[in-house]
Amino acid sequence: MAAALDRRATEGRASVLVALHSFTPVFKGIARPWHVAVLFNRDPRLAHALAELLRAEGAFFVGENEPYAVSDLTDYTVPVHGERRGLPHVEIEIRQDLITEPAGQAEWADRLARLLPAAYSEFLRR
């Protein structure tokens, strides 16, 4: 990842870091209500913009730094490849039961392909 980001920087190409993960619907016997979460550490701008767009879809309970939060001690990608490079960044967590089947995977891929550019445009205005 570092080499790809270095190459893009050398070529003068803008980069945005998007880390994508999933989380279990139930953890230690407790149901997790979130459909999707956006995570951030020091710079919440892109995450907040994406969270607003996801909420505007009307069907999702969106967590911000829930059920996880990004920190220097628990994470690598966002602090090292995003924050240290000064790149706009967000980590997205999707609840696993929503992406178990190919149809759910395609639905989320389409949604994020549509919403991430809009969130980035909003980030640039902030």
MMTF fields as JSON, N, C-alpha, C and O atoms, coordinates in Angstrom:
{
  "mmtfVersion": "1.0.0",
  "mmtfProducer": "UNKNOWN",
  "numBonds": 503,
  "numAtoms": 504,
  "numGroups": 126,
  "numChains": 1,
  "numModels": 1,
  "chainsPerModel": [1],
  "groupsPerChain": [126],
  "chainIdList": ["A"],
  "bondAtomList": [4, 2, 8, 6, 12, 10, 16, 14, 20, 18, 24, 22, 28, 26, 32, 30, 36, 34, 40, 38, 44, 42, 48, 46, 52, 50, 56, 54, 60, 58, 64, 62, 68, 66, 72, 70, 76, 74, 80, 78, 84, 82, 88, 86, 92, 90, 96, 94, 100, 98, 104, 102, 108, 106, 112, 110, 116, 114, 120, 118, 124, 122, 128, 126, 132, 130, 136, 134, 140, 138, 144, 142, 148, 146, 152, 150, 156, 154, 160, 158, 164, 162, 168, 166, 172, 170, 176, 174, 180, 178, 184, 182, 188, 186, 192, 190, 196, 194, 200, 198, 204, 202, 208, 206, 212, 210, 216, 214, 220, 218, 224, 222, 228, 226, 232, 230, 236, 234, 240, 238, 244, 242, 248, 246, 252, 250, 256, 254, 260, 258, 264, 262, 268, 266, 272, 270, 276, 274, 280, 278, 284, 282, 288, 286, 292, 290, 296, 294, 300, 298, 304, 302, 308, 306, 312, 310, 316, 314, 320, 318, 324, 322, 328, 326, 332, 330, 336, 334, 340, 338, 344, 342, 348, 346, 352, 350, 356, 354, 360, 358, 364, 362, 368, 366, 372, 370, 376, 374, 380, 378, 384, 382, 388, 386, 392, 390, 396, 394, 400, 398, 404, 402, 408, 406, 412, 410, 416, 414, 420, 418, 424, 422, 428, 426, 432, 430, 436, 434, 440, 438, 444, 442, 448, 446, 452, 450, 456, 454, 460, 458, 464, 462, 468, 466, 472, 470, 476, 474, 480, 478, 484, 482, 488, 486, 492, 490, 496, 494, 500, 498],
  "bondOrderList": [1, 1, 1, 1, 1, 1, 1, 1, 1, 1, 1, 1, 1, 1, 1, 1, 1, 1, 1, 1, 1, 1, 1, 1, 1, 1, 1, 1, 1, 1, 1, 1, 1, 1, 1, 1, 1, 1, 1, 1, 1, 1, 1, 1, 1, 1, 1, 1, 1, 1, 1, 1, 1, 1, 1, 1, 1, 1, 1, 1, 1, 1, 1, 1, 1, 1, 1, 1, 1, 1, 1, 1, 1, 1, 1, 1, 1, 1, 1, 1, 1, 1, 1, 1, 1, 1, 1, 1, 1, 1, 1, 1, 1, 1, 1, 1, 1, 1, 1, 1, 1, 1, 1, 1, 1, 1, 1, 1, 1, 1, 1, 1, 1, 1, 1, 1, 1, 1, 1, 1, 1, 1, 1, 1, 1],
  "groupList": [{"groupName": "MET", "atomNameList": ["N", "CA", "C", "O"], "elementList": ["N", "C", "C", "O"], "formalChargeList": [0, 0, 0, 0], "bondAtomList": [1, 0, 2, 1, 3, 2], "bondOrderList": [1, 1, 2], "singleLetterCode": "M", "chemCompType": "L-PEPTIDE LINKING"}, {"groupName": "ALA", "atomNameList": ["N", "CA", "C", "O"], "elementList": ["N", "C", "C", "O"], "formalChargeList": [0, 0, 0, 0], "bondAtomList": [1, 0, 2, 1, 3, 2], "bondOrderList": [1, 1, 2], "singleLetterCode": "A", "chemCompType": "L-PEPTIDE LINKING"}, {"groupName": "LEU", "atomNameList": ["N", "CA", "C", "O"], "elementList": ["N", "C", "C", "O"], "formalChargeList": [0, 0, 0, 0], "bondAtomList": [1, 0, 2, 1, 3, 2], "bondOrderList": [1, 1, 2], "singleLetterCode": "L", "chemCompType": "L-PEPTIDE LINKING"}, {"groupName": "ASP", "atomNameList": ["N", "CA", "C", "O"], "elementList": ["N", "C", "C", "O"], "formalChargeList": [0, 0, 0, 0], "bondAtomList": [1, 0, 2, 1, 3, 2], "bondOrderList": [1, 1, 2], "singleLetterCode": "D", "chemCompType": "L-PEPTIDE LINKING"}, {"groupName": "ARG", "atomNameList": ["N", "CA", "C", "O"], "elementList": ["N", "C", "C", "O"], "formalChargeList": [0, 0, 0, 0], "bondAtomList": [1, 0, 2, 1, 3, 2], "bondOrderList": [1, 1, 2], "singleLetterCode": "R", "chemCompType": "L-PEPTIDE LINKING"}, {"groupName": "THR", "atomNameList": ["N", "CA", "C", "O"], "elementList": ["N", "C", "C", "O"], "formalChargeList": [0, 0, 0, 0], "bondAtomList": [1, 0, 2, 1, 3, 2], "bondOrderList": [1, 1, 2], "singleLetterCode": "T", "chemCompType": "L-PEPTIDE LINKING"}, {"groupName": "GLU", "atomNameList": ["N", "CA", "C", "O"], "elementList": ["N", "C", "C", "O"], "formalChargeList": [0, 0, 0, 0], "bondAtomList": [1, 0, 2, 1, 3, 2], "bondOrderList": [1, 1, 2], "singleLetterCode": "E", "chemCompType": "L-PEPTIDE LINKING"}, {"groupName": "GLY", "atomNameList": ["N", "CA", "C", "O"], "elementList": ["N", "C", "C", "O"], "formalChargeList": [0, 0, 0, 0], "bondAtomList": [1, 0, 2, 1, 3, 2], "bondOrderList": [1, 1, 2], "singleLetterCode": "G", "chemCompType": "PEPTIDE LINKING"}, {"groupName": "SER", "atomNameList": ["N", "CA", "C", "O"], "elementList": ["N", "C", "C", "O"], "formalChargeList": [0, 0, 0, 0], "bondAtomList": [1, 0, 2, 1, 3, 2], "bondOrderList": [1, 1, 2], "singleLetterCode": "S", "chemCompType": "L-PEPTIDE LINKING"}, {"groupName": "VAL", "atomNameList": ["N", "CA", "C", "O"], "elementList": ["N", "C", "C", "O"], "formalChargeList": [0, 0, 0, 0], "bondAtomList": [1, 0, 2, 1, 3, 2], "bondOrderList": [1, 1, 2], "singleLetterCode": "V", "chemCompType": "L-PEPTIDE LINKING"}, {"groupName": "HIS", "atomNameList": ["N", "CA", "C", "O"], "elementList": ["N", "C", "C", "O"], "formalChargeList": [0, 0, 0, 0], "bondAtomList": [1, 0, 2, 1, 3, 2], "bondOrderList": [1, 1, 2], "singleLetterCode": "H", "chemCompType": "L-PEPTIDE LINKING"}, {"groupName": "PHE", "atomNameList": ["N", "CA", "C", "O"], "elementList": ["N", "C", "C", "O"], "formalChargeList": [0, 0, 0, 0], "bondAtomList": [1, 0, 2, 1, 3, 2], "bondOrderList": [1, 1, 2], "singleLetterCode": "F", "chemCompType": "L-PEPTIDE LINKING"}, {"groupName": "PRO", "atomNameList": ["N", "CA", "C", "O"], "elementList": ["N", "C", "C", "O"], "formalChargeList": [0, 0, 0, 0], "bondAtomList": [1, 0, 2, 1, 3, 2], "bondOrderList": [1, 1, 2], "singleLetterCode": "P", "chemCompType": "L-PEPTIDE LINKING"}, {"groupName": "LYS", "atomNameList": ["N", "CA", "C", "O"], "elementList": ["N", "C", "C", "O"], "formalChargeList": [0, 0, 0, 0], "bondAtomList": [1, 0, 2, 1, 3, 2], "bondOrderList": [1, 1, 2], "singleLetterCode": "K", "chemCompType": "L-PEPTIDE LINKING"}, {"groupName": "ILE", "atomNameList": ["N", "CA", "C", "O"], "elementList": ["N", "C", "C", "O"], "formalChargeList": [0, 0, 0, 0], "bondAtomList": [1, 0, 2, 1, 3, 2], "bondOrderList": [1, 1, 2], "singleLetterCode": "I", "chemCompType": "L-PEPTIDE LINKING"}, {"groupName": "TRP", "atomNameList": ["N", "CA", "C", "O"], "elementList": ["N", "C", "C", "O"], "formalChargeList": [0, 0, 0, 0], "bondAtomList": [1, 0, 2, 1, 3, 2], "bondOrderList": [1, 1, 2], "singleLetterCode": "W", "chemCompType": "L-PEPTIDE LINKING"}, {"groupName": "ASN", "atomNameList": ["N", "CA", "C", "O"], "elementList": ["N", "C", "C", "O"], "formalChargeList": [0, 0, 0, 0], "bondAtomList": [1, 0, 2, 1, 3, 2], "bondOrderList": [1, 1, 2], "singleLetterCode": "N", "chemCompType": "L-PEPTIDE LINKING"}, {"groupName": "TYR", "atomNameList": ["N", "CA", "C", "O"], "elementList": ["N", "C", "C", "O"], "formalChargeList": [0, 0, 0, 0], "bondAtomList": [1, 0, 2, 1, 3, 2], "bondOrderList": [1, 1, 2], "singleLetterCode": "Y", "chemCompType": "L-PEPTIDE LINKING"}, {"groupName": "GLN", "atomNameList": ["N", "CA", "C", "O"], "elementList": ["N", "C", "C", "O"], "formalChargeList": [0, 0, 0, 0], "bondAtomList": [1, 0, 2, 1, 3, 2], "bondOrderList": [1, 1, 2], "singleLetterCode": "Q", "chemCompType": "L-PEPTIDE LINKING"}],
  "groupTypeList": [0, 1, 1, 1, 2, 3, 4, 4, 1, 5, 6, 7, 4, 1, 8, 9, 2, 9, 1, 2, 10, 8, 11, 5, 12, 9, 11, 13, 7, 14, 1, 4, 12, 15, 10, 9, 1, 9, 2, 11, 16, 4, 3, 12, 4, 2, 1, 10, 1, 2, 1, 6, 2, 2, 4, 1, 6, 7, 1, 11, 11, 9, 7, 6, 16, 6, 12, 17, 1, 9, 8, 3, 2, 5, 3, 17, 5, 9, 12, 9, 10, 7, 6, 4, 4, 7, 2, 12, 10, 9, 6, 14, 6, 14, 4, 18, 3, 2, 14, 5, 6, 12, 1, 7, 18, 1, 6, 15, 1, 3, 4, 2, 1, 4, 2, 2, 12, 1, 1, 17, 8, 6, 11, 2, 4, 4],
  "groupIdList": [1, 2, 3, 4, 5, 6, 7, 8, 9, 10, 11, 12, 13, 14, 15, 16, 17, 18, 19, 20, 21, 22, 23, 24, 25, 26, 27, 28, 29, 30, 31, 32, 33, 34, 35, 36, 37, 38, 39, 40, 41, 42, 43, 44, 45, 46, 47, 48, 49, 50, 51, 52, 53, 54, 55, 56, 57, 58, 59, 60, 61, 62, 63, 64, 65, 66, 67, 68, 69, 70, 71, 72, 73, 74, 75, 76, 77, 78, 79, 80, 81, 82, 83, 84, 85, 86, 87, 88, 89, 90, 91, 92, 93, 94, 95, 96, 97, 98, 99, 100, 101, 102, 103, 104, 105, 106, 107, 108, 109, 110, 111, 112, 113, 114, 115, 116, 117, 118, 119, 120, 121, 122, 123, 124, 125, 126],
  "secStructList": [7, 2, 2, 2, 2, 2, 2, 2, 2, 2, 6, 6, 7, 7, 7, 7, 3, 3, 3, 3, 3, 3, 3, 7, 1, 3, 3, 6, 6, 3, 3, 7, 7, 7, 1, 3, 3, 3, 3, 7, 1, 1, 7, 7, 2, 2, 2, 2, 2, 2, 2, 2, 2, 2, 2, 2, 6, 1, 1, 7, 7, 3, 3, 3, 1, 7, 1, 7, 7, 7, 7, 6, 6, 6, 7, 1, 0, 0, 0, 0, 0, 0, 0, 6, 6, 6, 7, 7, 3, 3, 3, 3, 3, 3, 3, 4, 4, 4, 1, 1, 1, 2, 2, 2, 2, 2, 2, 2, 2, 2, 2, 2, 2, 2, 2, 2, 2, 2, 2, 2, 2, 2, 2, 2, 2, 7],
  "xCoordList": [0.823, 0.0, 0.87, 0.584, 1.933, 2.828, 3.418, 3.488, 3.839, 4.436, 3.422, 3.76, 2.19, 1.156, 0.872, 0.724, 0.797, 0.542, 1.732, 1.553, 2.938, 4.137, 4.13, 4.413, 3.81, 3.775, 2.744, 3.015, 1.557, 0.515, 0.974, 0.738, 1.623, 2.107, 3.161, 3.137, 4.086, 5.123, 4.517, 5.018, 3.423, 2.737, 1.805, 1.183, 1.701, 0.826, -0.652, -1.501, -0.967, -2.357, -2.911, -2.267, -4.088, -4.75, -5.162, -5.515, -5.115, -5.517, -6.461, -6.347, -7.386, -8.285, -8.19, -8.272, -8.019, -7.895, -9.257, -9.871, -9.707, -10.95, -10.615, -10.238, -10.753, -10.562, -11.947, -12.863, -12.1, -13.409, -13.318, -12.468, -14.211, -14.26, -15.72, -16.632, -15.921, -17.272, -17.26, -16.208, -18.443, -18.551, -19.722, -20.67, -19.637, -20.663, -21.932, -21.863, -23.095, -24.36, -24.574, -25.305, -23.933, -24.06, -22.656, -21.857, -22.361, -21.058, -21.266, -21.888, -20.743, -20.895, -22.353, -22.699, -23.209, -24.629, -25.447, -26.644, -24.837, -25.542, -25.673, -24.684, -26.926, -27.174, -26.641, -26.792, -26.028, -25.502, -26.51, -26.83, -27.009, -28.081, -27.631, -28.451, -26.358, -25.876, -25.899, -25.566, -26.288, -26.181, -24.782, -24.205, -24.272, -22.981, -22.372, -23.082, -21.059, -20.367, -19.277, -18.684, -19.03, -17.89, -16.961, -17.394, -15.692, -14.713, -13.662, -13.34, -13.144, -12.116, -11.315, -11.694, -10.214, -9.377, -9.346, -10.183, -8.408, -8.26, -9.094, -9.52, -9.321, -10.004, -11.337, -11.353, -12.441, -13.74, -14.437, -15.537, -13.85, -14.589, -15.16, -16.349, -14.362, -14.875, -15.862, -16.887, -15.561, -16.468, -17.822, -18.865, -17.805, -19.075, -19.881, -21.098, -19.202, -19.901, -20.539, -21.683, -19.8, -20.35, -21.492, -22.498, -21.353, -22.42, -23.714, -24.797, -23.596, -24.785, -25.471, -26.697, -24.684, -25.25, -25.892, -26.952, -25.265, -25.85, -27.169, -28.139, -27.2, -28.447, -29.538, -30.713, -29.161, -30.141, -30.786, -31.857, -30.139, -30.738, -32.023, -32.884, -32.143, -33.38, -33.582, -34.551, -32.729, -32.983, -31.919, -31.978, -30.955, -29.809, -29.595, -29.757, -29.224, -28.741, -27.223, -26.564, -26.684, -25.273, -24.523, -24.895, -23.484, -22.626, -21.446, -20.914, -21.053, -19.807, -18.884, -19.139, -17.81, -16.901, -17.627, -17.273, -18.629, -19.328, -19.644, -20.108, -19.439, -19.057, -17.565, -17.126, -16.788, -15.346, -14.937, -15.662, -13.775, -13.183, -11.738, -11.1, -11.245, -9.863, -8.981, -9.345, -7.819, -6.836, -5.442, -5.278, -4.459, -3.077, -2.67, -1.814, -3.281, -2.907, -3.597, -3.082, -4.757, -5.53, -5.574, -6.043, -5.103, -5.234, -3.918, -3.0, -3.853, -2.653, -2.975, -2.354, -3.928, -4.161, -4.484, -3.827, -5.477, -5.862, -4.756, -4.389, -4.203, -3.147, -1.9, -1.341, -1.464, -0.203, -0.384, 0.313, -1.299, -1.434, -2.341, -2.216, -3.236, -4.126, -3.62, -3.26, -3.598, -3.259, -1.822, -1.588, -0.867, 0.54, 0.834, 1.749, 0.065, 0.246, -0.641, -0.525, -1.521, -2.43, -3.509, -4.035, -3.847, -4.864, -6.26, -6.431, -7.248, -8.629, -8.838, -8.349, -9.567, -9.698, -10.98, -11.55, -11.411, -12.533, -12.385, -11.918, -12.787, -12.911, -14.393, -15.134, -14.818, -16.227, -16.361, -15.599, -17.33, -17.648, -19.098, -19.996, -19.327, -20.68, -21.041, -20.223, -22.256, -22.684, -22.729, -23.291, -22.137, -21.909, -23.18, -23.155, -24.282, -25.498, -26.044, -26.869, -25.597, -26.043, -25.238, -25.631, -24.108, -23.234, -22.862, -21.878, -23.64, -23.381, -23.633, -22.868, -24.695, -25.09, -24.588, -24.4, -24.374, -23.91, -24.801, -24.287, -26.104, -27.001, -26.707, -26.688, -26.479, -26.147, -24.796, -24.615, -23.858, -22.531, -22.627, -22.02, -23.39, -23.556, -24.284, -23.939, -25.285, -26.035, -25.122, -25.166, -24.293, -23.387, -22.288, -21.892, -21.796, -20.781, -21.35, -20.697, -22.557, -23.199, -23.427, -23.18, -23.9, -24.179, -22.899, -22.88, -21.844, -20.597, -19.969, -19.363, -20.101, -19.594, -20.31, -19.731, -21.549, -22.34, -22.068, -21.934, -21.985, -21.901, -20.485, -20.314, -19.484, -18.119, -17.693, -17.134, -17.929, -17.577, -18.354, -17.806, -19.599, -20.389, -19.839, -19.782, -19.437, -18.848, -17.525, -17.227, -16.741, -15.483, -15.724, -15.003, -16.718, -17.064, -17.443, -17.044, -18.205, -18.585, -17.352, -17.217, -16.469, -15.215, -14.433, -13.909, -14.347, -13.6, -14.203, -13.498, -15.518, -16.178, -16.013, -16.254, -15.609, -15.52, -14.218, -13.996],
  "yCoordList": [-1.184, 0.0, 1.252, 2.222, 1.216, 2.375, 2.668, 3.826, 1.635, 1.832, 2.433, 3.326, 1.95, 2.487, 3.95, 4.769, 4.278, 5.671, 6.558, 7.698, 6.046, 6.805, 7.082, 8.2, 6.078, 6.224, 7.271, 8.123, 7.2, 8.172, 9.594, 10.534, 9.742, 11.067, 11.579, 12.752, 10.717, 11.09, 11.518, 12.43, 10.846, 11.168, 12.365, 12.782, 12.919, 14.063, 13.706, 14.568, 12.44, 11.989, 12.074, 11.638, 12.629, 12.714, 11.324, 10.47, 11.103, 9.819, 10.041, 11.02, 9.12, 9.06, 7.642, 6.686, 7.5, 6.179, 5.721, 6.387, 4.583, 3.975, 2.564, 1.716, 2.317, 0.973, 0.361, 1.022, -0.883, -1.528, -2.833, -3.684, -2.96, -4.139, -4.511, -3.837, -5.597, -5.983, -6.348, -6.621, -6.348, -6.715, -7.666, -7.681, -8.46, -9.452, -8.773, -7.758, -9.335, -8.755, -8.918, -8.142, -9.93, -10.188, -10.393, -11.135, -9.738, -9.887, -10.137, -9.332, -11.256, -11.652, -11.652, -11.208, -12.163, -12.3, -11.032, -11.05, -9.933, -8.658, -8.278, -8.18, -8.068, -7.665, -6.264, -5.37, -6.1, -4.791, -4.134, -4.7, -2.959, -2.349, -1.674, -1.436, -1.368, -0.613, -1.46, -2.644, -0.861, -1.512, -1.288, -2.158, -0.114, 0.296, 1.306, 2.002, 1.366, 2.339, 3.018, 2.426, 4.255, 4.984, 5.303, 5.769, 5.046, 5.201, 6.229, 6.413, 6.884, 7.907, 8.023, 7.476, 8.731, 8.979, 10.485, 11.007, 11.178, 12.614, 13.497, 14.584, 13.045, 13.874, 13.227, 12.268, 13.736, 13.116, 13.6, 13.132, 14.504, 15.179, 14.238, 14.325, 13.354, 12.45, 11.458, 11.145, 10.971, 10.033, 10.679, 10.065, 11.902, 12.584, 12.816, 12.632, 13.215, 13.441, 12.149, 12.152, 11.042, 9.764, 9.318, 8.797, 9.512, 9.138, 9.883, 9.298, 11.165, 11.962, 11.413, 11.316, 11.063, 10.529, 9.163, 8.875, 8.334, 7.024, 7.18, 6.477, 8.095, 8.34, 8.873, 8.548, 9.682, 10.25, 9.17, 9.387, 8.012, 6.902, 6.434, 5.817, 6.737, 6.504, 5.132, 4.933, 4.187, 2.824, 2.295, 1.132, 3.122, 2.596, 3.279, 4.49, 2.452, 2.951, 3.0, 1.965, 4.204, 4.429, 4.761, 5.682, 4.019, 4.313, 5.157, 4.998, 6.045, 6.797, 6.4, 6.705, 5.717, 5.102, 4.108, 3.957, 3.443, 2.355, 1.298, 1.679, 0.044, -0.587, -0.551, -1.064, 0.035, 0.17, 1.617, 2.416, 1.934, 3.252, 3.05, 2.061, 3.967, 3.924, 4.634, 5.688, 4.051, 4.712, 4.302, 3.342, 5.029, 4.697, 3.343, 2.661, 2.957, 1.708, 0.472, -0.638, 0.657, -0.497, -0.646, -1.668, 0.339, 0.327, 0.676, 1.208, 0.363, 0.654, 1.466, 2.501, 1.013, 1.598, 3.083, 3.886, 3.461, 4.876, 5.737, 6.747, 5.374, 6.237, 6.332, 7.416, 5.213, 5.205, 5.689, 6.605, 5.089, 5.415, 6.614, 7.268, 6.911, 8.052, 9.298, 10.288, 9.235, 10.432, 10.898, 12.087, 9.995, 10.41, 11.018, 11.83, 10.63, 11.172, 12.39, 13.044, 12.687, 13.812, 13.535, 14.465, 12.266, 11.908, 11.937, 11.584, 12.35, 12.156, 10.654, 9.843, 10.297, 8.877, 8.577, 9.44, 7.33, 6.812, 5.3, 4.675, 4.724, 3.279, 2.971, 3.582, 2.031, 1.645, 0.225, -0.66, 0.011, -1.322, -1.618, -0.84, -2.732, -3.144, -4.384, -5.29, -4.421, -5.588, -6.813, -6.762, -7.901, -9.072, -9.691, -10.196, -9.669, -10.287, -9.537, -10.076, -8.311, -7.524, -7.823, -7.446, -8.505, -8.763, -10.24, -10.584, -11.092, -12.53, -13.058, -13.876, -12.594, -13.064, -12.106, -10.916, -12.629, -11.777, -10.554, -9.486, -10.684, -9.542, -8.41, -7.241, -8.751, -7.732, -7.099, -5.897, -7.905, -7.387, -6.394, -5.324, -6.753, -5.862, -4.584, -3.494, -4.723, -3.55, -2.576, -1.371, -3.104, -2.226, -1.66, -0.506, -2.454, -1.953, -0.793, 0.238, -0.963, 0.107, 1.346, 2.471, 1.125, 2.252, 3.033, 4.261, 2.32, 3.011, 3.657, 4.723, 3.038, 3.645, 4.955, 5.87, 5.038, 6.264, 7.298, 8.487, 6.855, 7.797, 8.286, 9.418, 7.465, 7.914, 9.145, 10.069, 9.204, 10.445, 11.66, 12.761, 11.47, 12.577, 13.005, 14.199, 12.043, 12.369, 13.111, 14.05, 12.692, 13.375, 14.81, 15.723, 15.008, 16.375, 17.23, 18.391, 16.664, 17.39, 17.652, 18.734, 16.685, 16.851, 18.042, 18.836, 18.176, 19.272, 20.634, 21.642, 20.662, 21.929, 22.301, 23.449, 21.357, 21.616, 22.254, 22.53],
  "zCoordList": [0.0, 0.0, 0.0, -0.702, 0.794, 0.847, -0.532, -0.943, -1.239, -2.568, -3.54, -4.317, -3.498, -4.392, -4.066, -4.973, -2.796, -2.41, -2.751, -3.179, -2.566, -2.955, -4.452, -4.883, -5.234, -6.692, -7.102, -7.947, -6.495, -6.827, -6.471, -7.23, -5.329, -4.92, -5.895, -6.266, -6.313, -7.274, -8.6, -9.258, -8.989, -10.243, -10.101, -11.078, -8.902, -8.685, -8.668, -8.895, -8.4, -8.386, -6.968, -6.014, -6.841, -5.54, -5.077, -5.89, -3.776, -3.213, -2.045, -1.306, -1.895, -0.749, -0.228, -1.0, 1.067, 1.664, 2.196, 3.029, 1.703, 2.179, 2.631, 1.822, 3.928, 4.481, 4.656, 5.147, 4.26, 4.293, 5.079, 4.818, 6.038, 6.9, 7.128, 6.648, 7.869, 8.265, 9.746, 10.324, 10.345, 11.763, 11.96, 11.174, 13.027, 13.314, 13.82, 14.512, 13.473, 13.934, 15.439, 16.054, 16.03, 17.468, 18.023, 17.451, 19.134, 19.772, 21.25, 21.942, 21.734, 23.14, 23.565, 24.659, 22.669, 22.972, 22.855, 23.14, 22.445, 22.333, 20.862, 20.136, 20.439, 19.049, 18.812, 19.644, 17.678, 17.289, 16.344, 15.299, 16.694, 15.913, 14.619, 13.733, 14.499, 13.349, 12.089, 12.123, 10.994, 9.688, 9.113, 8.461, 9.374, 8.827, 9.8, 10.527, 9.793, 10.639, 9.832, 8.93, 10.171, 9.621, 10.786, 11.839, 10.576, 11.642, 11.256, 10.082, 12.266, 12.061, 13.338, 14.373, 13.261, 14.425, 14.667, 15.403, 14.067, 14.316, 13.382, 13.773, 12.182, 11.187, 10.795, 10.023, 11.312, 11.049, 9.783, 9.487, 9.036, 7.959, 6.906, 6.6, 6.348, 5.319, 5.935, 5.33, 7.118, 7.797, 8.088, 7.866, 8.58, 8.863, 7.583, 7.565, 6.533, 5.257, 4.762, 4.308, 4.849, 4.407, 5.316, 4.832, 6.61, 7.547, 7.23, 7.255, 6.935, 6.594, 5.336, 5.284, 4.343, 3.106, 3.334, 2.778, 4.135, 4.439, 5.197, 4.914, 6.151, 6.889, 5.972, 6.147, 5.007, 4.073, 3.202, 2.635, 3.096, 2.353, 3.047, 2.42, 4.352, 5.074, 5.667, 6.401, 5.392, 5.854, 6.811, 7.211, 7.181, 7.912, 9.252, 9.402, 10.215, 11.49, 11.341, 11.238, 11.331, 11.035, 12.318, 13.046, 12.583, 13.727, 13.295, 12.196, 14.167, 13.963, 15.101, 16.267, 14.742, 15.7, 16.606, 17.775, 16.073, 16.731, 15.682, 14.607, 15.894, 17.149, 17.436, 18.466, 16.561, 16.776, 16.59, 15.999, 17.101, 16.88, 16.427, 16.786, 15.662, 15.184, 16.199, 16.72, 16.477, 17.332, 16.878, 16.125, 17.337, 17.004, 17.574, 17.011, 18.683, 19.344, 18.779, 18.907, 18.155, 17.701, 16.182, 15.681, 15.454, 14.003, 13.338, 13.962, 12.059, 11.287, 10.038, 9.796, 9.253, 7.941, 8.01, 7.347, 8.795, 8.858, 9.464, 8.864, 10.645, 11.191, 10.316, 10.15, 9.761, 9.014, 7.58, 7.142, 6.856, 5.433, 5.18, 4.145, 6.09, 5.922, 6.626, 5.988, 7.939, 8.718, 8.52, 8.308, 8.584, 8.439, 7.076, 6.936, 6.083, 4.738, 4.482, 3.446, 5.43, 5.241, 4.212, 3.6, 4.012, 3.027, 3.639, 4.805, 2.872, 3.318, 3.511, 2.724, 4.561, 4.853, 5.622, 6.291, 5.504, 6.267, 6.322, 5.37, 7.44, 7.524, 7.582, 8.352, 6.776, 6.705, 7.22, 6.83, 8.096, 8.616, 8.238, 8.562, 7.558, 7.177, 7.992, 8.149, 8.504, 9.276, 8.362, 7.268, 8.818, 7.976, 7.405, 6.283, 8.137, 7.609, 6.395, 5.657, 6.183, 5.025, 3.763, 2.659, 3.941, 2.79, 2.661, 2.005, 3.279, 3.194, 1.787, 1.277, 1.172, -0.153, -1.242, -0.988, -2.446, -3.548, -3.791, -4.124, -3.636, -3.87, -2.884, -3.269, -1.621, -0.63, -0.894, -0.701, -1.332, -1.673, -2.826, -2.785, -3.852, -5.002, -4.596, -5.052, -3.743, -3.275, -2.541, -2.784, -1.64, -0.9, -1.792, -1.628, -2.728, -3.664, -4.481, -4.641, -4.99, -5.761, -4.898, -5.331, -3.677, -2.78, -2.481, -2.566, -2.135, -1.811, -3.036, -2.925, -4.195, -5.426, -5.724, -6.311, -5.325, -5.533, -4.439, -4.73, -3.189, -2.068, -1.758, -1.307, -1.989, -1.671, -2.467, -1.875, -3.784, -4.494, -3.971, -3.905, -3.609, -3.059, -1.7, -1.402, -0.881, 0.42, 0.233, 0.971, -0.746, -1.015, -1.483, -1.082, -2.315, -2.746, -1.546, -1.456, -0.632, 0.589, 1.456, 2.029, 1.554, 2.294, 1.757, 2.538, 0.454, -0.153, 0.172, 0.183, 0.437, 0.779, 2.252, 2.625, 3.088, 4.545, 4.936, 6.115]
}
